[in-house]
Amino acid sequence: NTIKTKDLTEIKYLYNQRKNKQFSSKNSLRKIIHQDFDFFTTLFPVLMVNPTVCTSILPLQENLFDFIILDEASQLRLEDTYSSLLRGRTKIISGDKHQMPPSNFFGNETIFWNENEEESAEDFLAESKSLLEYADDANYRSSYLDYHYRSLHPNLIQFSNHAFYQSRLIPLPEKENYQAVFYKNVDGIYKDGTNEKEADEIVHFIYSTEKINDEFPGIGIATFNIYQRDLIFDKLYEQAYADKTKNEKLQSLLNKGLFVKNLENIQGDERDIMILSTTFGKDETGKFRQFFGPLTQEKGYQLLNVIITRAKYSLYVFSSIPEITFSAFEEELSQKGNKGKSIFYAYLSYVKACTENNETQKAFIRTCLQKNSQQFAASKHQQVSIFKDQVFAELQKQFGENIQQNYALGGFVLDIVLLKNKQPYLHIDFENTQNYHAEVSYRIKLHQQKIVEQYNIKTYHLWSYNWWKDVTKEIELIQSY
């Protein structure tokens, strides 16, 4: 639409594009928005604000926007976001109930607890209802994300996948064969809330870090309490002050996002390399007390889940917890389920198994996690149909040993693959048997095809109608790849 000259002049005044003696002060964003909201949203149809800004500057009007999206809803308190919900005609709430709930989300308060009492700090997780809980209680329609993108190696996410997400997530396969998870038994002494030997090992590791493709990786360090966090910080800077080369390396790592945080303050962060200092261990008398503060609470597993899913490339666990103690995780899991110190012990056993490439132990841990998961359901990607078996039997006549059914590729289970030199080159994909809308199902297929192609595997979509109509023609099309 054409804007009249007078209207254009007023707009320039309103948007601080023109000033004179009469209009000398700048208009605030709040005034600009309230003066002509329709025109403002024509210029800026998509607004990204936090709940506080939304409440402060946007008109309190129901259905003000067509859509309102609230991300990280497990971290948002209902009372801080309810007025934001009113402003949206369609409300989309995104979050993960297995991640941290609100804990002074809009403040800087740090959480402390008495480590000598296993059940202390009962309010370490906020007692107020989160927005995500509200949406669940209000029967909002749920939709789950299937694909996990952060982790570049399946071992970085598979523990949480089996323990908390009912084996529903599909992690992408690694693009290179490498070890992603490392366990280091430090056997340090736990004294006055710190473990100096673990801190020394981690600081040595940091200063031994090499560049990858001429750049230092982003590194995050998580500790089990604030005292260990401060100790690692002090040791990093102590060595940097004494050595110019280390000082330059530390500055480079800080520029790449190096941080040291205690578990409760790590929500939302991610780094190429994550380091976990489990901190606790035997005391000077050789006694090990199994008091892990908030981790032993009812929802303490969320703390663990947050840290072990932050790594993109690799994760290192430095621990002084006796192996004989955490190796007894099976009985703990059967008694208490996937939470508290039982899930923590299972994770330490998992990391150790990954480090030792012990596939038998990894499979055993996975079975224990699935058995004790309250809502475990068999993976939908492992369904076997009579039709798939019949197609496989027919194609096996043509390709012999160069064909495989239910081929595992990261978190994918490919229906049928054809092999060359024992490497897959063609994925034969069948119709989706899940209860998806046709358009959604087709989009899922295209998305999976795009991902699989990154590993030099082409996809052939086999439709049952075409197969039964002309089996010979379908086989010829498959052979042409």
Secondary structure, 3 states (H helix, E strand, C coil): CCCCHHHHHHHHHHCCCCCCCCCCCCCCHHHHHHHCHHHHHHHCCCCCCCHHHHHHHCCCCCCCEEEEEECCHHHCEHHHHHHHHHCEEEEEECCCCCCCCCCCCCCCCCCCCCCCCCCCCCCCCCCCCEHHHHHHHCCCCCCCCCEECCCCCHHHCHHHHHHHCCCCCEECCCCCCCCCEEEEECCCCEECCEEHHHHHHHHHHHHCCCCECCECCCEEEEECCHHHHHHHHHHHHHHHHHCHHHHHHHHHHHHCCCEEEEHHHCCCCCEEEEEEEEEEECCCCCCCCCCCHHHHCCCCHHHHHHHHCCEEEEEEEEEECCHHHHCCHHHHHHHHCCCHHHHHHHHHHHHHHHHCCCHHHHHHHHHHHHHHCCCCCCCHHHCCCHHHHHHHHHHHHHHCCCEEEEEEECCEEEEEEEEECCEEEEEEECCCCCCCCHHHHHHHHHHHHHHHHCCCCEEEECCHHHHHHCHHHHHHHHHCC
